[in-house]
Each structure stands twice: as C-alpha cells, then as structure tokens.
C-alpha cells in the first residue's frame, strides 16, 4: 500500500497512511478480544491506544470536498459485538470514574464510565474511516479523514485517553495477571473482519513490534 508513486494528496501522505494503518490494526485488535486473556488484552491495549492517539493528533484536518457526510459502515450489531466482548473480558475492571464527563461539574457524586463503551465508540469512528479509505476514492478518503479527525477532537480522542487511564491502572495494579494466569481466553465468537486490505505481507506493520 505504501508506494513511492502514490498521488500527491494528503490522504496518501505518510502521516495519514500511518494513521490508517494503526486505526485498522486497532480495529482488528478489538474485534479479536475473545482470542485473548484479560492480561494479554490489557498489556496490548496500553501500547496501541497511545499510538493511535499520537497518529491522529499529529494530523491536520483537510478541507472537505462534499457538503454531505461520507458513508457509515459500522452497524449497531458491530458496535455491540465489540462492546459486549470487552465487557465479558474485563469484568469488574470495565468500569471507572470519569472525571471529564460534561455533567461532572453539576454532579455531587462520581460518574461511572466503562472501558467497553469508550473503546466501542473509538472503534466505530476509526472503522468507518478505514472502511471509507478502502474505497480508494480520493475525495471520499479525504472527507472520511475530515470526519474522523473532527470526531477525534470532539469525543473519541478523549474516550481513548479515558479508557487508557483506566487500563493503565489495571496494568500496574497489584492483582494484574493473577486472576487469569490459568484461564483460557474467553469463548471465541466467529466473526470475519473486513480490514484485511491493510495487511500487506510486504509492508512493515507499525504496531507488530509493540504488541
């Protein structure tokens, strides 16, 4: 996918290609939650989420081409698939206190949030982006990038950081790796991912060295 002969357009620039590669890898990682133990998932998540955030944060938002929004691909079923598998895997570690919730200033009690819901929200945005990027229509790719980066600033960037904060506490807690040392991975749900388009055997995987 990465080539010296790519068109001179922002969607083919190295920073964007790196972002879409990490975004697709993150989606695959979240889709395969049931193939991992709790400790394996947490250990990988605290590495890939900062990388995803960084790759999005360094990008400039291009000017949109169309007046309308690009196509959405993630269905409610897709969203719930990711969310429910994370709930099952994380158990009690799924919940955390959200200090940046908009209603926090008006509340006398802590507001609970959930890693599963936060990461499902992140998944929804980056999978829609990656699916539109797959079309290889430059205008569609451009506006998908616009939509994804706008959503990054509005909500999914914060949700990625909040989930990372909660998972960091789990990863470095006293009980990490004790509960599932002898556990097998959760029951696998057979579900095909459509992100193989970014898995090129001839390319270096940006995240393989981290995971």
QUISULHU-V607357 format. One record per residue. RES is the residue in three letters. OMEGA is omega in radians with two decimals (* if undefined). Layout:
res=RES omega=OMEGA
res=RES omega=OMEGA
This chain:
res=UNK omega=3.11
res=UNK omega=-3.07
res=UNK omega=3.10
res=UNK omega=-3.08
res=UNK omega=3.10
res=UNK omega=3.13
res=UNK omega=-3.14
res=UNK omega=-3.13
res=UNK omega=-3.08
res=UNK omega=-3.08
res=UNK omega=3.10
res=UNK omega=3.12
res=UNK omega=-3.10
res=UNK omega=3.13
res=UNK omega=3.14
res=UNK omega=3.10
res=UNK omega=3.09
res=UNK omega=3.12
res=UNK omega=-3.10
res=UNK omega=3.10
res=UNK omega=3.12
res=UNK omega=3.11
res=UNK omega=3.13
res=UNK omega=3.11
res=UNK omega=3.10
res=UNK omega=3.11
res=UNK omega=3.10
res=UNK omega=3.12
res=UNK omega=-3.13
res=UNK omega=3.10
res=UNK omega=-3.09
res=UNK omega=-3.13
res=UNK omega=-3.04
res=UNK omega=3.09
res=UNK omega=-3.05
res=UNK omega=2.95
res=UNK omega=3.12
res=UNK omega=-3.10
res=UNK omega=3.09
res=UNK omega=-3.14
res=UNK omega=-3.10
res=UNK omega=-3.12
res=UNK omega=3.13
res=UNK omega=-3.08
res=UNK omega=-3.11
res=UNK omega=3.04
res=UNK omega=-3.04
res=UNK omega=-3.13
res=UNK omega=3.06
res=UNK omega=3.13
res=UNK omega=3.10
res=UNK omega=-3.14
res=UNK omega=-3.12
res=UNK omega=-3.10
res=UNK omega=3.07
res=UNK omega=-3.02
res=UNK omega=-3.08
res=UNK omega=-3.06
res=UNK omega=3.00
res=UNK omega=3.13
res=UNK omega=-3.14
res=UNK omega=3.07
res=UNK omega=3.12
res=UNK omega=3.10
res=UNK omega=-3.07
res=UNK omega=3.06
res=UNK omega=-3.12
res=UNK omega=3.14
res=UNK omega=3.13
res=UNK omega=-3.05
res=UNK omega=3.02
res=UNK omega=-3.10
res=UNK omega=-3.06
res=UNK omega=3.12
res=UNK omega=3.07
res=UNK omega=3.12
res=UNK omega=3.10
res=UNK omega=-3.12
res=UNK omega=-3.10
res=UNK omega=3.10
res=UNK omega=3.14
res=UNK omega=-3.08
res=UNK omega=-3.06
res=UNK omega=3.10
res=UNK omega=3.07
res=UNK omega=3.09
res=UNK omega=-3.10
res=UNK omega=-3.08
res=UNK omega=-3.01
res=UNK omega=3.12
res=UNK omega=-3.11
res=UNK omega=-3.14
res=UNK omega=-3.14
res=UNK omega=-3.06
res=UNK omega=3.08
res=UNK omega=3.12
res=UNK omega=-3.10
res=UNK omega=-3.08
res=UNK omega=-3.11
res=UNK omega=3.12
res=UNK omega=-3.13
res=UNK omega=-3.11
res=UNK omega=-3.04
res=UNK omega=-3.10
res=UNK omega=-3.11
res=UNK omega=-3.05
res=UNK omega=3.07
res=UNK omega=-3.11
res=UNK omega=3.11
res=UNK omega=3.13
res=UNK omega=-3.13
res=UNK omega=3.03
res=UNK omega=-3.03
res=UNK omega=3.10
res=UNK omega=-3.10
res=UNK omega=-3.14
res=UNK omega=3.13
res=UNK omega=-3.11
res=UNK omega=3.05
res=UNK omega=3.07
res=UNK omega=3.08
res=UNK omega=3.14
res=UNK omega=-3.10
res=UNK omega=-3.08
res=UNK omega=-3.06
res=UNK omega=3.09
res=UNK omega=3.05
res=UNK omega=3.12
res=UNK omega=-3.09
res=UNK omega=3.12
res=UNK omega=3.07
res=UNK omega=3.09
res=UNK omega=-3.12
res=UNK omega=-3.10
res=UNK omega=-3.11
res=UNK omega=2.99
res=UNK omega=-3.00
res=UNK omega=-3.13
res=UNK omega=3.11
res=UNK omega=3.11
res=UNK omega=3.13
res=UNK omega=-3.08
res=UNK omega=3.02
res=UNK omega=3.09
res=UNK omega=3.09
res=UNK omega=-3.10
res=UNK omega=-3.10
res=UNK omega=-3.12
res=UNK omega=3.04
res=UNK omega=3.12
res=UNK omega=3.07
res=UNK omega=3.13
res=UNK omega=-3.07
res=UNK omega=-3.06
res=UNK omega=-2.95
res=UNK omega=3.04
res=UNK omega=3.11
res=UNK omega=-3.13
res=UNK omega=3.07
res=UNK omega=3.13
res=UNK omega=3.13
res=UNK omega=3.10
res=UNK omega=3.11
res=UNK omega=3.12
res=UNK omega=3.13
res=UNK omega=-3.13
res=UNK omega=3.06
res=UNK omega=3.13
res=UNK omega=3.10
res=UNK omega=-3.07
res=UNK omega=-3.07
res=UNK omega=3.07
res=UNK omega=-3.08
res=UNK omega=-3.05
res=UNK omega=-3.11
res=UNK omega=3.06
res=UNK omega=-3.13
res=UNK omega=-3.01
res=UNK omega=-3.05
res=UNK omega=3.12
res=UNK omega=-3.11
res=UNK omega=-3.13
res=UNK omega=2.98
res=UNK omega=3.07
res=UNK omega=3.14
res=UNK omega=-3.10
res=UNK omega=-3.07
res=UNK omega=3.01
res=UNK omega=-3.08
res=UNK omega=-3.10
res=UNK omega=-3.12
res=UNK omega=3.07
res=UNK omega=3.13
res=UNK omega=-3.12
res=UNK omega=3.13
res=UNK omega=-3.09
res=UNK omega=3.13
res=UNK omega=-3.10
res=UNK omega=-3.11
res=UNK omega=-3.08
res=UNK omega=-3.10
res=UNK omega=-3.12
res=UNK omega=2.99
res=UNK omega=3.10
res=UNK omega=-3.05
res=UNK omega=-3.05
res=UNK omega=-3.04
res=UNK omega=3.13
res=UNK omega=-3.11
res=UNK omega=-2.99
res=UNK omega=*
